[in-house]
């Protein structure tokens, strides 16, 4: 059923987001839909991905700049299960707060949103609709502008 829905889902701007659920660093299951009512930035990454790791300082800075605003940052790791401990260590070392989820290799999120490379940044509005499934990276000031525009629009 997941394969069929992934084939049919387009993930176009304005469509309802394809929901996903993965365990957080404490093993609690967290879903994208848990954050309806907030602007959401999703970062799909892995500990072994150089470009992903290069974006982390920019992401941490952006999170601090957006603190207290109605935006949630969700990191989704696609590391292998054997690297779960390494993932937890990187979260600690890099100061990654926000919501951190462990999806494992070849997760449904990549199938639903039809991408094969990381890092991938996606933005969703307060209603749970797709704004962008290939957003600028945190190192690009355009991402902050997009988030602020969504926050100021009331959508």
Beta strands, then each sheet from edge to edge (+ up, - down):
strand 1: 21-24
strand 2: 29-31
strand 3: 39-45
strand 4: 71-77
strand 5: 99-102
strand 6: 120-124
strand 7: 130-132
sheet 1: 2+ 1- 5+ 4+ 3+ 6- 7+
end
